[in-house]
Amino acid sequence: MNIFKCFGKGIKEATLRPKMVFFLWLFNVLFAALTYFLFAAAFGGALGTSAIVRDLVRKADMNAVIEFLTSGGVVLGELATAVIILSVLYVFMSIFLYGGILHSLVHKNDQERFASVFFAGGGKFYGRFFRLTLYSLVLWIPAGVIFVIFDNLLKAIHKDPSHEQLTVIFKIGEVLFALFLIFLVKMIMDYARIKIAGQDSREVFRALLGSVKFVFGKLGRTLVLYYFLGLIGWTAFLIYKVLDATFVQSSMGTILLGFFWAQVFIASRGWLKIAYLAAQGKAIDLI
């Protein structure tokens, strides 16, 4: 029953914070725009004004991808550098956003402007959450080792690759187990951030260890809450894909409508992030 109370708390908090959802949407749109222009520039530099570019503009053509991949090591090197930079920027941006979200959730003074509280939280907890990200290696490394052991175990069991149906089942099992480990570590990290922000603690490693103890001590309930909220995200994704497939973007109106649905979906991801943190914050007290 407490799980449903936590679930309801997360939904309520996320729904009552449209400004925060807008901020998260804006950050995502700006990052997506930066990513698009960097990759578009890389493709343009690689393909130049060749005939294949005209084919790429007219329709999706695998020859364009092949020409891009074989056009020159310099461009590919620049692209790899861009990917690394974007990945690092995304991690840094996420750390800041987590601080802003959690500070806004635990902040009690409703008279202060939202932007002030959000950006103050992003700055206040940035160093602590950055250290937490580094400390999380003590979780990611064992998770990677466990996955390798699991993968080798499956390979030892299934030695006949000619059995295609069984091979597909095992591959699906590998993917699901990998996702389970990833989500488990992410969940532990969420609880650690919540402890740090809720208690205004500077003992980052202790918060991480406390979160490991909390999650494994109440593994069933924390997993149910996490995946229950995850169902909302998957439902939103499926609705978006169905609606997106129904629009034939042949006119300005349908193009704008498709763009609108895409922005709604992006905003829903921010809404879900808030719901996760609010629900898990409540879970620390109730489960």
Short mmCIF file of the C-alpha atoms (twelve columns), coordinates in Angstrom:
data_MODEL
# 
_entry.id   MODEL 
# 
loop_
_atom_site.group_PDB 
_atom_site.id 
_atom_site.type_symbol 
_atom_site.label_atom_id 
_atom_site.label_alt_id 
_atom_site.label_comp_id 
_atom_site.label_asym_id 
_atom_site.label_seq_id 
_atom_site.Cartn_x 
_atom_site.Cartn_y 
_atom_site.Cartn_z 
_atom_site.pdbx_PDB_model_num 
ATOM 1   C CA . MET A 1   0.000  0.000   0.000   1 
ATOM 2   C CA . ASN A 2   2.877  2.367   0.811   1 
ATOM 3   C CA . ILE A 3   4.216  1.805   -2.688  1 
ATOM 4   C CA . PHE A 4   1.032  3.304   -4.140  1 
ATOM 5   C CA . LYS A 5   1.337  6.267   -1.764  1 
ATOM 6   C CA . CYS A 6   4.865  6.864   -3.039  1 
ATOM 7   C CA . PHE A 7   3.688  6.459   -6.621  1 
ATOM 8   C CA . GLY A 8   0.891  8.971   -6.068  1 
ATOM 9   C CA . LYS A 9   3.296  11.396  -4.405  1 
ATOM 10  C CA . GLY A 10  5.601  11.282  -7.399  1 
ATOM 11  C CA . ILE A 11  2.759  11.850  -9.871  1 
ATOM 12  C CA . LYS A 12  1.380  14.737  -7.809  1 
ATOM 13  C CA . GLU A 13  4.699  16.505  -7.342  1 
ATOM 14  C CA . ALA A 14  5.590  16.241  -11.029 1 
ATOM 15  C CA . THR A 15  2.162  17.480  -12.132 1 
ATOM 16  C CA . LEU A 16  2.246  20.460  -9.765  1 
ATOM 17  C CA . ARG A 17  5.588  21.681  -11.115 1 
ATOM 18  C CA . PRO A 18  5.032  22.818  -14.733 1 
ATOM 19  C CA . LYS A 19  7.871  25.364  -14.508 1 
ATOM 20  C CA . MET A 20  10.340 22.626  -13.664 1 
ATOM 21  C CA . VAL A 21  9.030  20.479  -16.515 1 
ATOM 22  C CA . PHE A 22  9.506  23.453  -18.845 1 
ATOM 23  C CA . PHE A 23  13.090 23.960  -17.646 1 
ATOM 24  C CA . LEU A 24  13.923 20.316  -18.268 1 
ATOM 25  C CA . TRP A 25  12.282 20.474  -21.702 1 
ATOM 26  C CA . LEU A 26  14.299 23.582  -22.567 1 
ATOM 27  C CA . PHE A 27  17.596 21.987  -21.518 1 
ATOM 28  C CA . ASN A 28  16.808 18.912  -23.606 1 
ATOM 29  C CA . VAL A 29  15.869 20.965  -26.667 1 
ATOM 30  C CA . LEU A 30  19.032 23.072  -26.444 1 
ATOM 31  C CA . PHE A 31  21.201 19.970  -26.083 1 
ATOM 32  C CA . ALA A 32  19.401 18.246  -28.968 1 
ATOM 33  C CA . ALA A 33  19.894 21.332  -31.164 1 
ATOM 34  C CA . LEU A 34  23.615 21.397  -30.353 1 
ATOM 35  C CA . THR A 35  23.885 17.690  -31.171 1 
ATOM 36  C CA . TYR A 36  22.027 18.101  -34.461 1 
ATOM 37  C CA . PHE A 37  24.165 20.973  -35.714 1 
ATOM 38  C CA . LEU A 38  27.422 19.232  -34.781 1 
ATOM 39  C CA . PHE A 39  26.485 16.031  -36.594 1 
ATOM 40  C CA . ALA A 40  24.990 17.893  -39.549 1 
ATOM 41  C CA . ALA A 41  28.247 19.810  -39.915 1 
ATOM 42  C CA . ALA A 42  30.209 16.552  -39.750 1 
ATOM 43  C CA . PHE A 43  28.092 14.967  -42.489 1 
ATOM 44  C CA . GLY A 44  28.316 18.089  -44.601 1 
ATOM 45  C CA . GLY A 45  32.094 18.198  -44.236 1 
ATOM 46  C CA . ALA A 46  32.393 14.529  -45.130 1 
ATOM 47  C CA . LEU A 47  30.037 14.413  -48.106 1 
ATOM 48  C CA . GLY A 48  30.563 17.849  -49.570 1 
ATOM 49  C CA . THR A 49  28.588 18.488  -52.749 1 
ATOM 50  C CA . SER A 50  28.738 15.007  -54.236 1 
ATOM 51  C CA . ALA A 51  25.864 13.396  -56.104 1 
ATOM 52  C CA . ILE A 52  25.258 11.150  -53.122 1 
ATOM 53  C CA . VAL A 53  24.446 14.222  -51.044 1 
ATOM 54  C CA . ARG A 54  21.617 14.973  -53.451 1 
ATOM 55  C CA . ASP A 55  20.407 11.382  -53.024 1 
ATOM 56  C CA . LEU A 56  20.620 11.766  -49.256 1 
ATOM 57  C CA . VAL A 57  18.559 14.938  -49.391 1 
ATOM 58  C CA . ARG A 58  16.001 13.286  -51.647 1 
ATOM 59  C CA . LYS A 59  15.780 9.980   -49.751 1 
ATOM 60  C CA . ALA A 60  17.597 7.839   -47.190 1 
ATOM 61  C CA . ASP A 61  20.483 6.177   -49.043 1 
ATOM 62  C CA . MET A 62  22.967 3.756   -47.435 1 
ATOM 63  C CA . ASN A 63  25.557 4.832   -50.021 1 
ATOM 64  C CA . ALA A 64  25.640 8.202   -48.282 1 
ATOM 65  C CA . VAL A 65  26.501 6.512   -44.997 1 
ATOM 66  C CA . ILE A 66  29.210 4.444   -46.701 1 
ATOM 67  C CA . GLU A 67  30.712 7.521   -48.322 1 
ATOM 68  C CA . PHE A 68  30.638 9.302   -44.987 1 
ATOM 69  C CA . LEU A 69  32.443 6.430   -43.288 1 
ATOM 70  C CA . THR A 70  35.105 6.180   -45.996 1 
ATOM 71  C CA . SER A 71  35.493 9.883   -46.808 1 
ATOM 72  C CA . GLY A 72  38.413 10.534  -44.501 1 
ATOM 73  C CA . GLY A 73  39.857 9.775   -41.112 1 
ATOM 74  C CA . VAL A 74  40.037 13.456  -40.208 1 
ATOM 75  C CA . VAL A 75  36.255 13.871  -40.363 1 
ATOM 76  C CA . LEU A 76  35.685 10.647  -38.438 1 
ATOM 77  C CA . GLY A 77  38.198 11.806  -35.855 1 
ATOM 78  C CA . GLU A 78  36.352 15.101  -35.511 1 
ATOM 79  C CA . LEU A 79  33.072 13.215  -35.185 1 
ATOM 80  C CA . ALA A 80  34.501 10.943  -32.472 1 
ATOM 81  C CA . THR A 81  35.756 14.029  -30.632 1 
ATOM 82  C CA . ALA A 82  32.313 15.610  -30.914 1 
ATOM 83  C CA . VAL A 83  30.677 12.467  -29.507 1 
ATOM 84  C CA . ILE A 84  33.053 12.461  -26.525 1 
ATOM 85  C CA . ILE A 85  32.501 16.169  -25.877 1 
ATOM 86  C CA . LEU A 86  28.726 15.793  -26.111 1 
ATOM 87  C CA . SER A 87  28.785 12.823  -23.756 1 
ATOM 88  C CA . VAL A 88  30.807 14.743  -21.180 1 
ATOM 89  C CA . LEU A 89  28.550 17.790  -21.535 1 
ATOM 90  C CA . TYR A 90  25.485 15.597  -21.074 1 
ATOM 91  C CA . VAL A 91  26.890 14.126  -17.849 1 
ATOM 92  C CA . PHE A 92  27.758 17.598  -16.529 1 
ATOM 93  C CA . MET A 93  24.329 18.932  -17.492 1 
ATOM 94  C CA . SER A 94  22.564 15.977  -15.856 1 
ATOM 95  C CA . ILE A 95  24.464 16.516  -12.594 1 
ATOM 96  C CA . PHE A 96  23.335 20.149  -12.540 1 
ATOM 97  C CA . LEU A 97  19.716 19.253  -13.333 1 
ATOM 98  C CA . TYR A 98  19.561 16.644  -10.562 1 
ATOM 99  C CA . GLY A 99  20.697 19.280  -8.076  1 
ATOM 100 C CA . GLY A 100 18.085 21.737  -9.292  1 
ATOM 101 C CA . ILE A 101 15.251 19.199  -9.209  1 
ATOM 102 C CA . LEU A 102 16.022 17.839  -5.754  1 
ATOM 103 C CA . HIS A 103 16.654 21.259  -4.209  1 
ATOM 104 C CA . SER A 104 13.293 22.414  -5.567  1 
ATOM 105 C CA . LEU A 105 11.556 19.316  -4.177  1 
ATOM 106 C CA . VAL A 106 12.971 19.690  -0.654  1 
ATOM 107 C CA . HIS A 107 12.868 23.501  -0.541  1 
ATOM 108 C CA . LYS A 108 10.208 24.752  1.877   1 
ATOM 109 C CA . ASN A 109 10.075 28.491  1.148   1 
ATOM 110 C CA . ASP A 110 7.378  28.951  -1.496  1 
ATOM 111 C CA . GLN A 111 7.977  32.719  -1.614  1 
ATOM 112 C CA . GLU A 112 11.260 32.397  -3.512  1 
ATOM 113 C CA . ARG A 113 11.225 32.398  -7.282  1 
ATOM 114 C CA . PHE A 114 11.446 28.979  -8.852  1 
ATOM 115 C CA . ALA A 115 14.408 29.844  -11.101 1 
ATOM 116 C CA . SER A 116 16.423 31.075  -8.102  1 
ATOM 117 C CA . VAL A 117 15.752 27.882  -6.148  1 
ATOM 118 C CA . PHE A 118 16.440 25.625  -9.130  1 
ATOM 119 C CA . PHE A 119 19.740 27.201  -10.180 1 
ATOM 120 C CA . ALA A 120 20.848 27.581  -6.566  1 
ATOM 121 C CA . GLY A 121 20.286 23.861  -6.056  1 
ATOM 122 C CA . GLY A 122 22.143 23.006  -9.247  1 
ATOM 123 C CA . GLY A 123 25.154 24.936  -8.003  1 
ATOM 124 C CA . LYS A 124 24.895 23.907  -4.356  1 
ATOM 125 C CA . PHE A 125 24.896 20.170  -4.986  1 
ATOM 126 C CA . TYR A 126 27.039 20.117  -8.115  1 
ATOM 127 C CA . GLY A 127 30.296 19.214  -6.376  1 
ATOM 128 C CA . ARG A 128 28.658 16.554  -4.224  1 
ATOM 129 C CA . PHE A 129 26.789 14.960  -7.119  1 
ATOM 130 C CA . PHE A 130 29.929 15.071  -9.249  1 
ATOM 131 C CA . ARG A 131 31.805 13.163  -6.535  1 
ATOM 132 C CA . LEU A 132 28.882 10.747  -6.333  1 
ATOM 133 C CA . THR A 133 29.225 10.125  -10.070 1 
ATOM 134 C CA . LEU A 134 32.899 9.250   -9.567  1 
ATOM 135 C CA . TYR A 135 32.143 7.064   -6.552  1 
ATOM 136 C CA . SER A 136 29.502 5.222   -8.580  1 
ATOM 137 C CA . LEU A 137 32.363 3.307   -10.213 1 
ATOM 138 C CA . VAL A 138 32.217 1.034   -7.142  1 
ATOM 139 C CA . LEU A 139 28.776 0.015   -8.480  1 
ATOM 140 C CA . TRP A 140 29.339 0.087   -12.239 1 
ATOM 141 C CA . ILE A 141 32.489 -2.057  -12.154 1 
ATOM 142 C CA . PRO A 142 30.916 -4.933  -10.161 1 
ATOM 143 C CA . ALA A 143 27.805 -4.664  -12.350 1 
ATOM 144 C CA . GLY A 144 30.010 -5.045  -15.428 1 
ATOM 145 C CA . VAL A 145 31.810 -8.039  -13.915 1 
ATOM 146 C CA . ILE A 146 28.478 -9.696  -13.036 1 
ATOM 147 C CA . PHE A 147 27.253 -9.176  -16.598 1 
ATOM 148 C CA . VAL A 148 30.428 -10.705 -18.063 1 
ATOM 149 C CA . ILE A 149 30.019 -13.742 -15.794 1 
ATOM 150 C CA . PHE A 150 26.361 -14.031 -16.819 1 
ATOM 151 C CA . ASP A 151 27.286 -13.714 -20.499 1 
ATOM 152 C CA . ASN A 152 29.974 -16.405 -20.243 1 
ATOM 153 C CA . LEU A 153 27.551 -18.652 -18.382 1 
ATOM 154 C CA . LEU A 154 25.017 -18.345 -21.195 1 
ATOM 155 C CA . LYS A 155 27.713 -19.084 -23.769 1 
ATOM 156 C CA . ALA A 156 28.767 -22.180 -21.817 1 
ATOM 157 C CA . ILE A 157 25.165 -23.401 -21.712 1 
ATOM 158 C CA . HIS A 158 24.422 -22.590 -25.334 1 
ATOM 159 C CA . LYS A 159 27.362 -23.871 -27.413 1 
ATOM 160 C CA . ASP A 160 25.443 -24.502 -30.631 1 
ATOM 161 C CA . PRO A 161 24.987 -21.194 -32.529 1 
ATOM 162 C CA . SER A 162 23.091 -23.012 -35.303 1 
ATOM 163 C CA . HIS A 163 20.035 -23.202 -33.045 1 
ATOM 164 C CA . GLU A 164 18.750 -19.771 -34.085 1 
ATOM 165 C CA . GLN A 165 15.613 -19.668 -31.948 1 
ATOM 166 C CA . LEU A 166 17.511 -20.442 -28.756 1 
ATOM 167 C CA . THR A 167 20.221 -17.947 -29.732 1 
ATOM 168 C CA . VAL A 168 17.621 -15.179 -30.043 1 
ATOM 169 C CA . ILE A 169 16.128 -16.085 -26.641 1 
ATOM 170 C CA . PHE A 170 19.561 -15.968 -25.010 1 
ATOM 171 C CA . LYS A 171 20.362 -12.616 -26.636 1 
ATOM 172 C CA . ILE A 172 17.096 -11.176 -25.365 1 
ATOM 173 C CA . GLY A 173 17.977 -12.537 -21.925 1 
ATOM 174 C CA . GLU A 174 21.365 -10.820 -22.084 1 
ATOM 175 C CA . VAL A 175 19.801 -7.486  -23.017 1 
ATOM 176 C CA . LEU A 176 17.174 -7.729  -20.268 1 
ATOM 177 C CA . PHE A 177 19.780 -8.638  -17.653 1 
ATOM 178 C CA . ALA A 178 22.008 -5.755  -18.777 1 
ATOM 179 C CA . LEU A 179 19.071 -3.347  -18.503 1 
ATOM 180 C CA . PHE A 180 18.238 -4.724  -15.063 1 
ATOM 181 C CA . LEU A 181 21.777 -4.009  -13.836 1 
ATOM 182 C CA . ILE A 182 21.818 -0.530  -15.394 1 
ATOM 183 C CA . PHE A 183 18.476 0.429   -13.868 1 
ATOM 184 C CA . LEU A 184 19.509 -1.023  -10.500 1 
ATOM 185 C CA . VAL A 185 22.629 1.155   -10.356 1 
ATOM 186 C CA . LYS A 186 20.665 4.195   -11.538 1 
ATOM 187 C CA . MET A 187 18.073 3.562   -8.815  1 
ATOM 188 C CA . ILE A 188 20.746 3.348   -6.112  1 
ATOM 189 C CA . MET A 189 22.230 6.595   -7.427  1 
ATOM 190 C CA . ASP A 190 18.816 8.265   -7.220  1 
ATOM 191 C CA . TYR A 191 18.420 7.310   -3.559  1 
ATOM 192 C CA . ALA A 192 21.935 8.544   -2.821  1 
ATOM 193 C CA . ARG A 193 21.169 11.926  -4.405  1 
ATOM 194 C CA . ILE A 194 17.908 12.137  -2.467  1 
ATOM 195 C CA . LYS A 195 19.711 11.420  0.815   1 
ATOM 196 C CA . ILE A 196 22.359 14.054  0.085   1 
ATOM 197 C CA . ALA A 197 19.823 16.729  -0.869  1 
ATOM 198 C CA . GLY A 198 17.245 15.858  1.790   1 
ATOM 199 C CA . GLN A 199 19.791 15.858  4.621   1 
ATOM 200 C CA . ASP A 200 22.028 18.525  3.060   1 
ATOM 201 C CA . SER A 201 24.850 16.061  3.670   1 
ATOM 202 C CA . ARG A 202 28.418 16.384  2.468   1 
ATOM 203 C CA . GLU A 203 29.201 12.738  3.276   1 
ATOM 204 C CA . VAL A 204 28.709 11.559  -0.283  1 
ATOM 205 C CA . PHE A 205 30.251 8.113   -0.017  1 
ATOM 206 C CA . ARG A 206 28.319 7.335   3.152   1 
ATOM 207 C CA . ALA A 207 25.106 8.345   1.372   1 
ATOM 208 C CA . LEU A 208 25.982 5.981   -1.478  1 
ATOM 209 C CA . LEU A 209 26.640 3.084   0.910   1 
ATOM 210 C CA . GLY A 210 23.429 3.883   2.794   1 
ATOM 211 C CA . SER A 211 21.491 3.791   -0.463  1 
ATOM 212 C CA . VAL A 212 22.985 0.404   -1.362  1 
ATOM 213 C CA . LYS A 213 21.897 -0.917  2.033   1 
ATOM 214 C CA . PHE A 214 18.416 0.614   1.672   1 
ATOM 215 C CA . VAL A 215 17.800 -0.720  -1.840  1 
ATOM 216 C CA . PHE A 216 19.012 -4.261  -1.164  1 
ATOM 217 C CA . GLY A 217 17.247 -4.292  2.197   1 
ATOM 218 C CA . LYS A 218 13.936 -3.465  0.480   1 
ATOM 219 C CA . LEU A 219 14.757 -4.736  -2.977  1 
ATOM 220 C CA . GLY A 220 11.315 -5.990  -3.947  1 
ATOM 221 C CA . ARG A 221 9.466  -2.804  -3.016  1 
ATOM 222 C CA . THR A 222 12.037 -0.407  -4.472  1 
ATOM 223 C CA . LEU A 223 12.076 -2.359  -7.751  1 
ATOM 224 C CA . VAL A 224 8.273  -2.447  -7.947  1 
ATOM 225 C CA . LEU A 225 8.093  1.325   -7.462  1 
ATOM 226 C CA . TYR A 226 10.874 1.941   -10.003 1 
ATOM 227 C CA . TYR A 227 9.400  -0.270  -12.710 1 
ATOM 228 C CA . PHE A 228 5.857  0.868   -11.984 1 
ATOM 229 C CA . LEU A 229 6.934  4.423   -12.775 1 
ATOM 230 C CA . GLY A 230 8.884  3.086   -15.733 1 
ATOM 231 C CA . LEU A 231 5.648  1.743   -17.210 1 
ATOM 232 C CA . ILE A 232 4.444  5.331   -17.509 1 
ATOM 233 C CA . GLY A 233 7.531  6.191   -19.532 1 
ATOM 234 C CA . TRP A 234 7.084  3.215   -21.859 1 
ATOM 235 C CA . THR A 235 3.380  4.010   -22.251 1 
ATOM 236 C CA . ALA A 236 4.209  7.605   -23.199 1 
ATOM 237 C CA . PHE A 237 6.790  6.347   -25.686 1 
ATOM 238 C CA . LEU A 238 4.336  3.925   -27.329 1 
ATOM 239 C CA . ILE A 239 1.621  6.593   -27.539 1 
ATOM 240 C CA . TYR A 240 4.101  8.983   -29.131 1 
ATOM 241 C CA . LYS A 241 5.240  6.389   -31.694 1 
ATOM 242 C CA . VAL A 242 1.646  5.449   -32.594 1 
ATOM 243 C CA . LEU A 243 0.607  9.080   -33.018 1 
ATOM 244 C CA . ASP A 244 3.785  9.893   -34.926 1 
ATOM 245 C CA . ALA A 245 3.143  6.981   -37.328 1 
ATOM 246 C CA . THR A 246 -0.418 8.173   -38.018 1 
ATOM 247 C CA . PHE A 247 0.724  11.579  -39.270 1 
ATOM 248 C CA . VAL A 248 1.690  11.743  -42.913 1 
ATOM 249 C CA . GLN A 249 3.816  14.864  -42.906 1 
ATOM 250 C CA . SER A 250 2.765  16.139  -46.304 1 
ATOM 251 C CA . SER A 251 1.645  19.619  -45.294 1 
ATOM 252 C CA . MET A 252 2.805  22.387  -43.011 1 
ATOM 253 C CA . GLY A 253 -0.031 21.616  -40.588 1 
ATOM 254 C CA . THR A 254 0.893  17.947  -40.158 1 
ATOM 255 C CA . ILE A 255 4.597  18.820  -39.878 1 
ATOM 256 C CA . LEU A 256 3.842  21.299  -37.091 1 
ATOM 257 C CA . LEU A 257 1.564  18.797  -35.388 1 
ATOM 258 C CA . GLY A 258 4.261  16.125  -35.539 1 
ATOM 259 C CA . PHE A 259 6.764  18.610  -34.114 1 
ATOM 260 C CA . PHE A 260 4.321  19.471  -31.319 1 
ATOM 261 C CA . TRP A 261 3.891  15.802  -30.347 1 
ATOM 262 C CA . ALA A 262 7.661  15.369  -30.285 1 
ATOM 263 C CA . GLN A 263 7.983  18.287  -27.846 1 
ATOM 264 C CA . VAL A 264 5.209  16.870  -25.661 1 
ATOM 265 C CA . PHE A 265 7.091  13.577  -25.511 1 
ATOM 266 C CA . ILE A 266 10.349 15.330  -24.573 1 
ATOM 267 C CA . ALA A 267 8.499  17.232  -21.840 1 
ATOM 268 C CA . SER A 268 7.009  13.963  -20.564 1 
ATOM 269 C CA . ARG A 269 10.540 12.628  -20.019 1 
ATOM 270 C CA . GLY A 270 11.294 15.582  -17.745 1 
ATOM 271 C CA . TRP A 271 7.980  15.106  -15.951 1 
ATOM 272 C CA . LEU A 272 8.851  11.446  -15.357 1 
ATOM 273 C CA . LYS A 273 12.290 12.334  -13.952 1 
ATOM 274 C CA . ILE A 274 10.614 14.587  -11.369 1 
ATOM 275 C CA . ALA A 275 8.057  11.881  -10.552 1 
ATOM 276 C CA . TYR A 276 10.839 9.335   -10.022 1 
ATOM 277 C CA . LEU A 277 12.765 11.506  -7.582  1 
ATOM 278 C CA . ALA A 278 9.667  12.646  -5.680  1 
ATOM 279 C CA . ALA A 279 8.324  9.095   -5.360  1 
ATOM 280 C CA . GLN A 280 11.655 7.660   -4.287  1 
ATOM 281 C CA . GLY A 281 12.089 10.480  -1.770  1 
ATOM 282 C CA . LYS A 282 8.769  9.505   -0.238  1 
ATOM 283 C CA . ALA A 283 9.785  5.825   -0.326  1 
ATOM 284 C CA . ILE A 284 12.707 6.480   2.033   1 
ATOM 285 C CA . ASP A 285 10.174 7.436   4.716   1 
ATOM 286 C CA . LEU A 286 7.422  4.915   3.982   1 
ATOM 287 C CA . ILE A 287 8.882  1.604   2.820   1 
# 
